[in-house]
Amino acid sequence: MAILKFKDLAFEAQKDKVRIKFLDMFYMDVDRSLLESIAPFDAKGHEIDFKDVSEKRAQRKFFSLLDKGFLQLRNRLNHKPAAYIHRFSGIPLMGTNYFGIVDRGTNIIEIKPMTGCNLNCNYCSVDEGPKSRHRMDYVVEKDYLVEECRKLIDYKGREDIQIHIAGQGEPLLYPALLELIHDLKEVQAVKEMYVVTNGLLLTRSFIDQLADAGLTRINLSLNALDPRIANIMAGMPYNLKHVCEMVRYAATKMDVMLVPVLLQGINEEEMPKLIAFAKEIGAGKRCPPIGIQNFLHYRTGRNPAKQIGWDPFYTRLKGWEKEFNVPLIFQDVGVRDAKEWPKPFRKGEIIEAEVALPGRMRGEKIAVAGERCISVMNCDKEGRIRIKIVRTKHNIFSGVLV
């Protein structure tokens, strides 16, 4: 008999297959016959029990099946294919805007642990959510993120590092978020750590756990206090009452900053109400209580309104600043220049790379070279390819086939 126990895997036996859940958010389906080829078994909870077989043989056979199963991993929110990026995957954590680490040459390090969202916001710049047109999701191993982030922090050599946990989606969906925050906060140079969230997954106990782990601020994407407008902007029913209650509670445990997006003709009248609400709940202890963002058109995003010109946008902010005596146009939020991780490629350079993953967009592949990921559009090839680098900004690389 061999009983295999797991922390990140859970088993659900079905008629002709066993669904293996990974990190709660992902799953793979394995034919029952493949597991029975190892030995008769029972699978439930976090255990799979193989009969009449040694533990060594059960582990060897099962882990072989598991490796193949990870190639069929899917996101349970949208059932789209997903890739698990871990220390032994051969996939670097720098180079793409989809997952991993983004270094913009400042003391702020952006961490993207996974893709996927529980809302379909009508203004989403990356077209995320259950109705997204994206063809692929990604999730990164927590220890891999911490390990690579520590290297970057050491390289920057500063004692005022801020960790910005965001991603193309809702970061509170990341199953290992508390552990990620705790491990990064243990780094002496990390002074601030904040997450950008739509707030739906917050509970009082979760907020307490986030604060205990070391989170210092929540940036809340709250776009309206009118339920009808909030639903429109969320692209689906949005529990506004719950979010407001949770952010009010969060403001007693850590700093809070509201970060609404201003959509012309949709939520303009909500901005004064949101400013007043931010002041009321005590947001902005060490940062502005609210940071109103101008909606920007993105080719691959959702564009439900016209973009407001920057001069009219700032004119409105100045008016609200005067009315509410609150800073809305601010430059210094603790951002300082810091060494940027060296870039292995120059724009215009032709290199060889290895296709490693499907991209999120149709026809896109993610290739690897020089310890960087490189997004390659209109790529129908596998294996070794030659590409011309067309983007290198912030160590985010794009290339085209040559």
KAKACOR-V785863 format. One record per backbone hydrogen bond with DSSP energy under -1.0 kcal/mol. CO is the residue of the C=O (numbers start at 0). NH is the residue of the N-H. E is the energy in kcal/mol with one decimal. If there is no record, write none. Layout:
[[CO NH E] [CO NH E]]
This chain:
[[1 49 -3.0] [3 47 -2.0] [7 22 -2.6] [9 20 -3.2] [11 18 -2.6] [15 31 -2.1] [16 13 -2.6] [17 29 -2.4] [18 11 -2.1] [19 27 -1.8] [20 9 -2.0] [21 25 -2.0] [22 24 -2.1] [24 75 -2.6] [25 21 -3.2] [26 73 -2.3] [27 19 -3.2] [29 17 -2.7] [30 34 -1.3] [31 35 -2.5] [32 36 -1.2] [34 37 -1.3] [34 38 -1.5] [39 50 -3.4] [41 48 -3.5] [43 46 -2.2] [44 10 -3.4] [45 5 -2.2] [46 43 -2.1] [47 3 -2.7] [48 41 -1.8] [49 1 -2.8] [53 57 -2.5] [54 58 -2.6] [55 59 -2.2] [56 60 -2.6] [57 61 -2.7] [58 62 -2.8] [59 63 -1.3] [60 64 -1.9] [61 65 -2.6] [62 66 -2.2] [63 67 -1.5] [64 68 -2.4] [65 69 -2.2] [68 71 -1.9] [69 72 -1.2] [72 81 -2.6] [73 26 -2.2] [74 78 -3.1] [79 74 -2.5] [80 136 -2.1] [82 138 -2.3] [84 140 -3.0] [85 88 -2.0] [92 100 -3.3] [93 372 -2.2] [94 396 -2.5] [99 111 -3.2] [101 109 -2.0] [104 337 -2.1] [106 161 -2.5] [108 163 -2.8] [109 101 -2.4] [110 165 -2.4] [111 99 -2.8] [112 139 -2.7] [115 169 -2.3] [120 123 -1.5] [123 301 -2.6] [128 131 -2.2] [136 82 -2.1] [137 114 -2.1] [138 84 -3.0] [140 144 -2.0] [141 145 -2.4] [142 146 -2.5] [143 147 -2.4] [144 148 -2.4] [145 149 -2.4] [146 150 -1.4] [147 151 -1.7] [148 152 -2.6] [149 153 -2.6] [150 154 -2.1] [151 155 -2.3] [152 156 -1.6] [160 190 -2.6] [160 191 -1.5] [161 108 -2.9] [162 193 -2.6] [163 110 -3.0] [164 195 -1.8] [166 168 -1.8] [167 115 -1.7] [169 172 -1.7] [170 173 -1.7] [173 176 -1.6] [175 179 -2.5] [176 180 -2.7] [177 181 -2.5] [178 182 -2.6] [179 183 -2.1] [180 184 -2.4] [183 186 -1.5] [186 189 -1.7] [188 160 -2.1] [191 162 -2.4] [192 215 -2.7] [192 216 -1.4] [193 164 -3.0] [194 218 -3.0] [196 220 -2.8] [198 201 -1.4] [202 206 -2.7] [203 207 -2.3] [204 208 -2.2] [205 209 -2.7] [206 210 -2.5] [207 211 -2.5] [208 212 -2.2] [209 213 -1.1] [209 214 -2.4] [215 254 -2.1] [216 194 -1.5] [217 256 -2.4] [218 196 -2.3] [219 221 -2.0] [219 258 -3.1] [225 229 -2.7] [226 230 -2.3] [227 231 -2.0] [228 232 -2.6] [229 233 -1.9] [230 234 -1.2] [232 121 -2.0] [233 119 -1.8] [237 239 -2.2] [238 242 -2.1] [239 243 -2.6] [240 244 -2.1] [241 245 -2.5] [242 246 -2.6] [243 247 -1.8] [244 248 -1.8] [245 249 -2.9] [246 250 -1.8] [248 251 -1.8] [249 252 -1.7] [249 253 -2.1] [254 217 -1.9] [255 283 -2.0] [256 219 -2.2] [257 290 -3.1] [259 292 -3.0] [261 294 -1.4] [262 265 -2.2] [262 266 -1.8] [266 269 -1.1] [267 270 -1.2] [269 273 -2.4] [270 274 -2.5] [271 275 -2.2] [272 276 -2.2] [273 277 -2.5] [274 278 -1.9] [275 279 -2.3] [276 280 -2.2] [277 282 -2.3] [288 257 -2.3] [292 261 -3.2] [297 300 -1.3] [308 312 -2.2] [309 313 -2.6] [310 314 -2.0] [311 315 -1.9] [312 316 -2.0] [313 317 -2.5] [314 318 -1.8] [315 319 -2.3] [316 320 -2.6] [317 321 -2.0] [318 322 -2.0] [319 323 -2.6] [320 324 -1.6] [335 106 -1.7] [345 348 -2.0] [348 388 -2.9] [350 386 -2.6] [352 384 -2.9] [353 367 -2.2] [356 365 -3.1] [359 134 -2.8] [360 363 -2.0] [362 378 -3.0] [363 358 -2.7] [364 375 -3.0] [365 355 -2.8] [365 356 -2.0] [366 373 -2.5] [367 353 -2.2] [368 371 -1.5] [371 368 -2.0] [373 366 -2.9] [374 398 -2.8] [375 364 -2.5] [382 354 -2.9] [384 352 -2.6] [385 401 -2.1] [386 350 -2.7] [387 399 -2.0] [388 347 -3.2] [390 397 -1.3] [391 394 -1.7] [392 395 -2.0] [396 374 -2.3] [397 389 -2.9] [397 390 -1.4] [399 387 -2.9]]
